Amino acid sequence: MPADNSCVTLPGPWRHRLVRASGAQFHVATAGDDREDATLVLLLHGFPQYWYAWRNQIPALAEAGYAVAAMDIRGAGGSDRTRDTFDMPTLARDIHGVIRSLGASSAVLVGLGAGGSLAWSAASLEPDLVKGLVTVSAPHPADTYRLGLHVTFRTWRHYFAAFLPRIAEDRLQNPESLEALLAEFSAPGNTGATEAAEHYAHALQLPSAAKAQIHQLRWTWSSPRRPSGREHLEQISRPIKAPVLTIRGDLDPLLPARAWSRTASRVTADYSHVVMPRTGHFPPEESPEEFNKLLLGFLENL
């Protein structure tokens, strides 16, 4: 197992920083314009990733003149793993804290999968902090976590696997099995996400890292049956007032098109939904050039 967080501070056209927020320490990879008035784009990774999921977006956003920060969510990568690492309300407040700790008065949130659900939550809970929202493979969580046919059988199979934590943790920490998992979530033959499997597995071998991601998944999917989860879903059901772009890969095996059937009703500002062809659950990695065009186009129109 890795001895420390050095396995996540990979070299590249970015800077690694540690920031304090919400009583914890967070690792962020930053790039671009560092002026106080620059638009901050905060990137939120999904499961089972960390900030490196945005390696294809950080340089493009920086080159376009934005301040970019890809954060490791509490419990993942180089960020702290604490006793309260698992619940969505804490993770959403972390996002607010990191925005402020980076010296910004607001940010555009871009979230993938579980990070997209967090982005929805953060935007709803503190609307003045969020000037725009892009969610990828992430319908609104108030819709996603209700029982029904809006998700696929494969989604439920992976959800139930989270209740076998020892087996699930071993699978995440093994590069070969993690690569197979990423391939299963991707479009057939697409290696954009699987090429990072070894990096993701190393990060998940850090103490309690795999456990944290598994328990976050369990908390999220069981939230409608928890008092705290029901309260949170009620709190985040207020309409989003910022412009929103949602993106889905047309070959996503976890979330069918019908999962977004209610999403437009959750937004009172400009809303658009784009389906990316020949793409699975990880559009930023599977189709980075096309994804970057969509993202930059959205940002230019804010």
N, C-alpha and C positions, 0 to 999 in steps of 0.2 A: 504494500500500500504506500502511496505517496506520504512523505514525512511532513510536508507542509503545503501551503497554498501556492508554492512556486509553479506547480503544474498548470495553473490557470492563468498565469501572467505571461501569456504567449507573446512573442515579439511581432511587431507589425506597425502599420501607420496609425498608431494610437498610443495613448499614454495610460498607464495604470495608476489609479488613485484609490485611496481609502477615505471614505467620508463617514462622519457620525450623523445618525438620524434615528429618531424614535427609540433611543436607548440601545442602539446596536451599531455595529460597524459594517459598512457595505463596500464591496469592491465594485468599481466602475471602470470601464475602458472609455476614455474620452478622446475626442479629436475635434478639429475645426475651430471656428471663431470663438475666442474666449472673452469677447467684449460683453459687458453686462446687458447690453440691449440686443444681443444676438438671439435669435429664436432657438430655444433648446428643444431638441428632439430626444426624448427618453425612450430607449428600446428595452422591451421586457420579453425575455426568452420564455419558452414553453418547456414542457416535460418531454424528455429527460435531459434538458440541455443546461447551458449557462451562457454567459455573455457572448461566447464565441459563435453562437448561432447567427450573429449579425455581422460576421467578418466581411461579407460582401456588400453590406450597406454602409458601414462606418466610413470608409474612404469616399464613397459616392456622395454621401450627405455632407461630409466635411468640404469636399471640393466645390459643392454647390453653395457654400457659405453659411451652413448651419453649425451651431454648437451641438455636438453629438455626445450622448452618454449612454452606453449599454451597461446596465446594472445586473449584478447577480442578485436575484431575489433572496431574501433571508432564507438561509438553509442550503443555498446552492453555491457552487463555485467558491470564490474567495470571501463571501459574506458570512457573517456570524450565524451560528446555529445555536439557538437559545431554547429555553423551555417552551416559549410561546411561538414557535416557528411555524406552526401548522395551520392556523385559522386564517380565513380570508380577510376578516376585518383588520387584523394586525398587518397582514401583507399589503393591504390597500393603504393603510396609514403610512407604511414605510415609503411608499411611492411619493406621497405628499412631502414627507420629511426629506427625502433625497433631493427633490426639486428645490426645496428651500436651501438645503445644505450646499447645493451647487451654485447658489447665489442667484437663482432665477425667480422671477415673480410668477411665471407660468411656463407651461411646456406643452408640446404636442406629444401625446403618448402613442406609441406603436407597440402592440402586443401580439404575440403568437400563442395560440392554444391557451394554456393556463395563464400565460402572461396577458393574453387578450382579455380573459375574464377579469383579471386584476385591473386592467386598463378601464374596462367598463365600470367597475366598482369605484375606482379612484375618481373617475370623471363625474360620477353621480354624487359621490359624497362631498367633494369639494370642487364644484363647477368653476369657481373663479380661478383655480389653478391650472385648468386644462383649456387650451385654446383650440385644440383639434384632436381627433381620435381616429386611429387606424387600427382595426382589429383583423387578425389573420387567423383563419380556421377557428373562429371564436364568435358564435352567436351570443346574444345577451345572456348572461348567466341565469337570469330569472326564468328564461325559456329553456335553456340547456338542461338544467338539473331537475326538471319535472319528469315524471315517468311518462313514457310514451314511445312512439315509433319515429320520433324526430332524430334519433341516433340509431346506429346500426348494431347488429348482433355483436360484431367485432368490438365495438365500443364497450358494450356491457361485459364481454368476456374479459377485457383488460381491467375493467373496474373491479370485477369480482376477484381477479388475480391479486389486486392490492390488499385483499384481506388474508393473503398468505405471505406476510411480510418477509420472512426469511428467504423464501423462494424468489420473491420479486426482487429483493435486494441483490441476491446473488446474480440474477439475470442482468440487472443494470450494471453491475460492477465488472462483468465479463465482456471484454471487447467484442468477441465473436457473437455472443448472444445479443448484445446491444445492437450490433450492426444488423443482425437479422430483424430485430424489432423495428429499427429505423427503416429498413427496406420494406417491411410489411406496411408501414404507414405511408410510404412514398409511392409515387407513380411507378409502374413496372419498369424496371431497367434504369431508373434515375438514381444516380449515385451522389447527388448533391449533398444530401444529409448524411449518408452512410460514410462518406469520406472523413467525417469528423468523429466517427464512432470511438476511436481509440482515445481521442482527447476527452470526449464526454465520459467514457468509462473511467479514465484516470481521475477526473474530478469527482466522480461518484464513489471512488475508493477512499476519498478523504473521510475522516471520522464522522460518522452519523449523516453524511451527505445523502446517501441512497435512502436511508431511513426517513430523512426529512422530506424528500420528494414523494415517497410512497405515502407518508402520512398526510401530506398536503392534498394529494389526490383523493385519499379516503375522506378527509374532512369535506372537501369540495363536493364530492358526489353524494355524500350522506347529509349534506347541509339541510335539505328540506325536512329531515327527520330529527334535527337538533334544534332546541329552542334558540340558541345563538345563531344558528344558520338561518332559521326562518326569519328572525329579526333582521339579519343582514340582508337577506333577499328582499324584504319589505323596504328597507332603507334605500337600496339601490334601484328600486323600481321607479323612482321619480325620473321624468324624461331628461334626456341629455340635451343640453342647450348649445353645445359646440358642434361644428361640422363633423360628420362621421363618414369614413370610408370603410366598408367591410369587404374582405377578400376571401375567396374560397377557391381551392384547387378543384377542378372538375373531376379528378380521379381520387379525391380524398376518401379513403375507405372507412373513416370514422364518423364523418358528418355528411349526410346527404343534403341535397339542395333544400329540402323541406325544413331543415333545422333553422333556416333564416326566415321562415314564413311570417314571423311576428316582429322581426327586428326593426323594420321601418317605423312601426308604431312607438318604438322606444325613443325616437329622436324627433325633436321639434325644429332643429336647424337643417341645413342642407345634408342630405343623405344619399349615398350611392353605394351600390353593391356590384362588385366585379367578380366574374368567374374566370379563372386563369386556365387555359387549355393545357392538356398533357402534364398536369401538375397534381401532386398529392397533398399531404397534410402540411408540408414544409415549403411553401412558395419562396421565402427568402433564400433558401438554400438550393431548391430544385430548379427554380427559374429566376435567378438573381437579376439578370438584365431587364427582363420584362417587369419584375416586381419593382425594381428601382425606378423605372419610368412611371409606374403608377404612383409610387410614393412621392416622388419629386413633383409630379403633376398636381397631386393633392396639396402639397405644401405651398407650391407657387400660387395657388388660388385662395389661400387663407387670408 
